[in-house]
Amino acid sequence: MEMMDELKSIIEEALMPAQGCTDPVSVAFAAARARQELTRRIGGTGNAGNSGKIDGTGEGVNAGKLEKIKITVNANLYKNAARVTIPGTTDCGVTMAAALGYLAGDSERNLEVLSDLRDRDIDEARKLVKAGLFEVEIDRDINRLLIDLELTVSGGAGRDAGMDSGVERLRLVILDYYTAVEAVEHNDEIGDFKVEPVDAVKRKRQPVENYELEDFIKFAENIDVDELGILREGIEISKRLADEGMEKSAGMAATIRSMLKLDSKECKLLQYPSLLASAASEARMTGSSQPAMSLAGSGNQGITAFLTMIGAAEALEKSEEELIRALALAILISVYVKARLGVLSAMCGAGVASAFGASGGIVYLLGGSKKDIFQAGLNLYGVLTGIVCDGAKTGCAYKVALSSHWAVQSAVLASRGIGLSPSEGMLADNMEDLLDNLARLNSPGMDSTDREILDIMLEKERV
């Protein structure tokens, strides 16, 4: 595949509309998909969409009565699902996400699996959770994204006559990406698939790693923007979410906006992008049903990249074409960083991945060079490296605000020849070594920090 075609495919594969935080939503996706698979295997006619919705007893079309759902997740996914609001609800947590997915999820809609929730679905899900039908385990030895879900029902139409009391079981395993179903096992097959820890799996080199910053710039400069409809879609989705966040009169972004005067191009450039990004993140993290355009599996990474670029382009009075070209560069840089760090990391992805992408995109809008983009990365990592991920929650909007704000400042400083020396701290004089240092700091460097954060969160839950 030629470079232009492959980089376009990388952008398209990295972006997906996502309703709510991707971690609990991916659990809902797993539960909805498991129910759909079990219904199909036992000869039922139900599906994961509206025609297969279930009543409050857990009884559904040909699915049988829910007896139990056991969910095993890796530590980082649990950390991110524990305290963030599930879209369309006021609820949090892995068990509620699984209940909603099982009762009302449509897995055909991927990370918008819960887009058709009704009030009665939420009430019924709460009843199932209260009934104790869900069990959650955290696998601390699996350092990769994992959702291992086992569904048990009884009395379903078409059940295997050889099973005791008509019990049917199905196991569904998601690995390494939020909607990547790695294995589906039914009844006696369950247990055949073994999940290997990350140290037993050679890290797969991602296609984006075959390219360099210069290739990303060349792509942004030469691609026909009409081929990048996914970016236009992301711009519209991102604007709608930011508008919703700005309407929160008691929210962070609206409060700060009321105190600012964006009366010059320079002032607007330094302040407006982070206001947009934080508004969208705050809306998303507090249960908005409005989707975000996720980037590399994360809505906040998508928000940081898209809305920082949208705000900067507006401040600089750039055209839609100029914005799309700069966005393409920002997305490719962000995907490149995430390829080195993994889907889930100890550090905030908005701060270390999307912020670098956005900073590079802004340098491009300012007419800067490849050297300036790298300098912006040095400026950014000299400040934001090590910002921890302590779970998805409302506070993520504050980290998005910081990441977006410093992405802009890093770009402005770099474009004016001002910045940190590569000899400082964990910085380096080339992109490869810089990201090697970042990946090393992330893991194994921050593994113990990550474990302590999870322990603190679990202790708070037990109080």
C-alpha positions in Angstrom: 0.0 0.0 0.0 1.4 3.4 -0.9 2.2 5.8 1.9 -0.7 8.2 1.2 -3.3 5.4 1.2 -1.9 3.8 4.3 -1.7 7.0 6.3 -5.3 7.8 5.3 -6.4 4.3 6.5 -4.5 4.8 9.8 -6.4 8.0 10.4 -9.8 6.4 9.6 -9.1 3.4 11.8 -8.0 5.6 14.7 -11.2 7.6 14.8 -14.6 6.3 15.9 -17.7 8.1 17.4 -18.0 7.2 21.0 -20.8 8.0 23.4 -19.4 8.5 26.9 -16.1 7.3 28.4 -14.9 4.4 26.3 -14.0 2.2 29.3 -17.4 1.6 30.8 -19.0 1.8 27.3 -16.7 -1.1 26.2 -18.0 -3.2 29.0 -21.5 -2.4 27.9 -20.5 -3.4 24.3 -19.1 -6.7 25.6 -22.3 -7.5 27.5 -24.5 -6.6 24.5 -22.3 -8.6 22.1 -22.2 -11.6 24.5 -26.0 -11.7 24.7 -26.3 -11.3 21.0 -23.9 -14.2 20.4 -25.6 -16.5 22.9 -29.0 -15.8 21.4 -27.7 -16.7 18.0 -26.0 -19.9 19.2 -29.1 -21.2 20.9 -31.3 -20.5 18.0 -33.1 -17.5 19.2 -34.4 -14.5 17.2 -33.4 -11.7 19.6 -30.5 -9.4 18.9 -28.5 -6.7 20.7 -30.8 -4.0 19.5 -34.2 -2.7 20.5 -36.0 -5.9 19.4 -34.0 -7.8 22.0 -34.5 -5.6 25.0 -35.1 -7.4 28.3 -37.5 -6.7 31.2 -36.5 -6.1 34.8 -36.4 -9.7 35.7 -33.6 -10.3 33.2 -36.0 -12.3 30.9 -35.6 -11.5 27.2 -36.6 -12.7 23.8 -35.2 -16.3 23.5 -32.3 -15.4 25.8 -33.4 -17.0 29.0 -33.2 -15.7 32.5 -30.0 -14.0 33.5 -28.3 -16.0 36.3 -24.9 -14.3 36.4 -22.5 -12.2 34.5 -18.8 -12.4 35.6 -16.5 -9.8 34.3 -12.7 -9.8 34.6 -10.9 -6.6 33.5 -7.3 -5.4 33.7 -6.5 -2.8 36.3 -6.3 0.2 34.0 -9.8 -0.4 32.5 -11.3 -0.9 36.0 -9.6 2.3 37.1 -11.2 4.2 34.2 -14.6 2.7 34.5 -15.1 3.0 38.3 -16.0 6.6 38.8 -17.0 8.1 35.5 -20.6 8.7 34.6 -22.1 6.3 32.1 -23.7 8.3 29.2 -27.4 9.0 29.6 -27.4 8.1 33.3 -26.2 9.3 36.7 -24.5 5.9 37.4 -21.0 4.7 37.4 -19.1 1.5 37.4 -18.4 -1.8 35.6 -21.4 -3.7 36.9 -23.9 -1.0 35.9 -22.3 -0.7 32.5 -22.6 -4.4 32.0 -26.2 -4.4 33.1 -27.1 -1.6 30.7 -25.3 -3.3 27.8 -27.0 -6.7 28.5 -30.5 -5.2 28.9 -30.5 -2.5 26.2 -27.2 -2.4 24.3 -26.9 -2.5 20.5 -23.4 -3.9 19.8 -23.8 -3.1 16.1 -23.3 0.5 17.1 -19.8 -0.2 18.6 -18.9 2.6 21.1 -22.4 4.1 20.7 -23.8 0.9 22.1 -26.0 2.7 24.7 -27.3 5.4 22.4 -31.0 4.2 22.7 -31.3 4.0 26.5 -34.7 4.6 28.0 -35.5 5.5 31.6 -37.0 2.1 32.2 -33.7 0.4 31.0 -31.8 2.3 33.6 -34.2 1.4 36.4 -34.2 -2.3 35.3 -30.4 -2.3 35.2 -30.2 -1.0 38.7 -32.5 -3.8 39.9 -30.3 -6.4 38.3 -27.2 -4.9 40.0 -28.9 -4.7 43.3 -29.9 -8.4 42.9 -26.2 -9.4 43.0 -26.1 -10.9 39.5 -22.8 -9.4 38.7 -19.3 -10.3 39.8 -16.2 -8.2 38.9 -12.6 -9.3 39.2 -9.4 -7.2 38.5 -6.6 -9.1 36.9 -3.5 -7.1 37.9 -1.1 -9.5 36.0 -2.5 -8.6 32.6 -0.9 -5.4 31.4 -3.1 -5.0 28.4 -6.7 -4.0 27.8 -8.9 -6.9 28.8 -12.6 -7.6 29.2 -13.2 -11.3 29.9 -17.0 -11.6 30.3 -18.9 -14.9 31.1 -22.6 -14.9 30.7 -24.9 -17.5 32.3 -28.6 -17.8 31.6 -31.3 -20.5 32.2 -34.5 -21.4 30.5 -33.7 -20.0 27.1 -35.4 -21.1 23.9 -33.3 -23.6 21.9 -31.1 -24.4 24.9 -28.7 -27.4 24.7 -30.7 -30.4 26.0 -27.4 -31.8 27.4 -26.9 -28.9 29.8 -28.1 -29.4 33.4 -31.3 -27.4 34.1 -31.2 -25.8 30.7 -28.2 -23.6 31.7 -26.4 -21.8 28.9 -23.0 -20.1 29.3 -21.0 -17.9 26.9 -17.6 -16.3 27.3 -16.5 -13.3 25.3 -13.0 -11.9 25.4 -12.0 -8.4 24.3 -8.2 -7.7 24.0 -6.0 -4.7 23.3 -8.8 -2.5 21.9 -12.2 -1.6 23.2 -14.3 -3.4 20.5 -11.7 -6.1 19.5 -13.4 -9.4 20.2 -10.6 -12.0 20.4 -12.6 -15.1 21.4 -16.1 -16.3 21.9 -16.7 -19.7 23.7 -19.9 -21.5 24.3 -20.7 -24.1 27.1 -18.0 -26.8 27.1 -15.6 -24.7 25.0 -15.2 -22.1 27.9 -11.7 -22.0 29.2 -10.0 -23.0 25.9 -8.7 -19.5 25.2 -5.9 -18.4 27.4 -5.1 -14.7 27.9 -1.4 -14.1 27.9 0.2 -11.2 29.9 1.9 -8.5 28.0 5.4 -9.8 28.8 4.5 -13.1 27.2 3.4 -11.3 24.0 5.9 -9.6 21.7 4.7 -6.1 21.1 3.3 -5.8 17.6 4.8 -3.0 15.6 2.0 -0.8 14.5 1.8 0.4 10.8 2.1 4.0 11.9 5.6 3.3 13.3 6.9 2.6 9.7 6.7 6.4 9.1 8.4 9.5 10.4 7.3 13.0 11.2 8.4 14.2 7.8 6.0 11.6 6.2 3.1 12.9 8.3 3.8 16.5 7.2 4.0 15.4 3.6 0.7 13.7 3.9 -1.0 16.7 5.5 0.3 19.0 2.7 -0.6 16.7 -0.2 -3.8 14.8 0.7 -7.0 15.7 -1.1 -9.0 17.0 1.9 -12.2 15.6 0.2 -10.9 12.2 1.1 -10.9 13.0 4.8 -14.6 13.0 5.5 -14.0 11.4 8.9 -12.2 14.6 10.0 -15.1 16.8 8.9 -17.4 14.4 10.8 -15.1 14.7 13.9 -15.2 18.5 13.7 -19.0 18.6 13.7 -19.3 16.0 16.5 -16.7 17.9 18.6 -18.4 21.3 18.1 -21.7 19.9 19.3 -20.2 18.4 22.4 -18.3 21.6 23.2 -21.5 23.7 22.8 -23.2 21.4 25.3 -20.4 21.9 27.8 -20.4 25.6 27.4 -24.1 25.7 28.3 -23.3 24.4 31.8 -23.4 27.7 33.6 -21.8 26.2 36.7 -19.2 24.3 34.7 -15.5 24.9 34.5 -15.3 26.2 31.0 -18.2 28.6 31.2 -17.0 30.0 34.5 -13.5 30.7 33.1 -14.9 32.0 29.8 -17.0 34.6 31.7 -13.7 36.0 33.2 -11.8 36.4 30.0 -11.7 38.9 27.2 -10.8 37.2 24.0 -10.5 40.6 22.2 -7.3 39.9 20.2 -6.1 37.1 17.9 -3.2 36.3 20.2 -5.3 36.2 23.4 -8.0 34.0 21.7 -5.3 31.6 20.5 -3.8 31.2 24.0 -7.2 30.7 25.8 -10.0 29.7 23.5 -8.8 26.2 22.4 -8.6 24.9 26.0 -12.0 26.3 26.8 -13.6 24.4 24.0 -11.7 21.2 24.9 -12.5 21.3 28.6 -16.2 22.1 27.9 -16.6 19.1 25.7 -14.7 16.9 28.2 -16.7 18.1 31.2 -20.0 17.4 29.3 -18.8 13.9 28.3 -17.5 12.9 31.8 -20.7 14.0 33.5 -23.0 11.7 31.4 -23.7 13.5 28.2 -25.4 11.4 25.5 -23.7 13.5 22.8 -20.9 11.4 21.2 -17.2 12.4 21.0 -14.9 11.5 18.1 -12.6 9.1 19.9 -9.0 8.9 19.0 -7.0 5.7 19.5 -9.8 4.5 21.7 -10.2 7.5 23.9 -12.8 10.2 23.7 -10.7 12.7 25.7 -7.8 12.2 23.4 -10.1 12.9 20.5 -11.5 16.0 22.3 -8.0 17.3 23.0 -6.9 16.9 19.4 -10.0 18.1 17.6 -11.1 21.0 19.8 -7.6 22.4 20.4 -7.2 22.5 16.7 -10.7 23.8 16.0 -10.2 26.6 18.6 -6.7 27.5 17.2 -7.9 27.6 13.6 -10.8 29.9 14.6 -8.5 32.2 16.5 -6.0 32.3 13.6 -8.9 32.8 11.1 -7.8 29.7 9.1 -9.9 28.1 6.4 -11.6 24.7 6.7 -9.1 23.2 4.4 -6.2 24.5 6.5 -7.8 23.1 9.6 -8.3 19.7 8.1 -4.7 19.5 6.9 -3.4 20.5 10.3 -5.8 18.0 12.0 -4.6 15.2 9.8 -1.0 15.9 11.0 -2.2 16.2 14.6 -4.0 12.8 14.4 -1.1 11.0 12.9 1.3 12.3 15.6 -1.1 11.3 18.3 -1.5 7.8 16.9 2.3 7.5 16.6 2.7 8.3 20.3 -0.1 5.9 21.4 1.5 3.1 19.3 4.5 3.4 21.6 2.6 3.7 24.8 -0.3 1.3 24.3 -4.1 1.8 24.4 -4.1 2.2 28.2 -1.2 3.9 30.0 -0.2 5.1 33.5 0.1 8.6 32.1 -2.8 10.8 30.9 -3.2 10.1 27.1 -4.6 13.6 26.5 -1.4 15.1 28.0 1.2 12.9 26.4 -0.3 11.9 23.1 -3.1 14.2 21.8 -1.4 17.3 23.3 1.7 16.6 21.2 -0.4 16.0 18.1 -2.4 19.2 18.6 0.8 21.2 19.3 2.3 19.9 16.1 -0.8 20.8 14.2 -0.8 24.3 15.6 2.9 24.8 14.6 1.7 23.8 11.1 -1.0 26.4 11.1 1.5 29.0 12.2 3.7 28.1 9.2 6.4 26.4 11.3 8.9 23.7 10.2 9.5 20.0 11.1 12.2 21.3 13.5 9.6 23.6 15.2 7.2 20.7 15.6 9.8 18.6 17.3 10.7 21.6 19.5 7.0 22.0 20.5 7.2 18.3 21.6 10.2 19.1 23.7 8.4 22.0 25.3 5.4 19.9 26.0 7.1 16.8 27.4 9.4 19.0 29.5 6.2 20.0 31.4 3.4 17.4 31.0 5.4 14.2 31.1 4.4 12.1 34.2 0.9 13.6 34.5 -0.9 10.5 35.9 -4.1 8.8 35.0 -6.0 8.3 38.2 -9.1 7.0 36.6 -11.8 8.5 34.3 -14.0 11.1 36.1 -15.1 14.7 35.9 -11.6 15.8 36.8 -10.3 14.6 33.4 -11.8 17.8 32.0 -9.3 19.8 34.1 -6.4 17.7 32.7 -7.8 18.2 29.2 -7.8 21.9 29.8 -4.2 21.8 31.0 -3.1 19.6 28.1 -4.8 21.7 25.5 -3.5 25.0 27.0 0.1 23.8 27.1 -0.2 22.3 23.6 -0.9 25.8 22.3 1.8 27.5 24.4 4.4 24.9 23.4 3.6 25.5 19.7 3.6 29.3 20.0 7.0 29.3 21.8 8.5 26.8 19.4 7.3 28.8 16.4 9.2 31.8 17.8 12.4 29.9 18.5 11.9 29.5 22.2 12.0 26.2 24.0 13.6 23.6 26.2 17.0 21.9 25.4 17.0 18.2 24.5 19.6 17.7 27.2 17.1 18.4 29.9 15.5 15.5 32.0 14.0 12.7 29.9 14.1 14.8 26.6 16.2 13.8 23.6 17.5 15.2 20.4 15.4 13.1 18.0 11.8 11.8 17.9 12.7 8.1 18.2 14.7 8.5 21.4 12.2 11.0 22.9 9.4 8.5 22.5 11.6 5.6 23.7 12.2 7.6 26.9 8.5 8.4 27.3 7.5 4.7 26.8 10.2 3.6 29.3 9.0 6.1 31.9 5.4 5.0 31.3 6.2 1.3 31.8 8.0 -0.1 33.7 8.8 3.4 35.2 5.2 4.1 36.4 3.9 0.6 37.0 4.2 0.9 40.7 2.5 4.3 40.7 -0.3 2.8 38.7 -0.8 0.0 41.2 -0.8 2.5 44.1 -3.5 4.6 42.4 -5.7 1.6 42.0 -5.2 0.6 45.6 -6.2 4.1 46.8 -9.4 4.0 44.6 -10.3 0.6 46.0 -9.8 1.7 49.6 -12.1 4.6 49.0 -14.8 2.3 47.6 -14.6 0.1 50.8 -15.1 3.1 53.1 
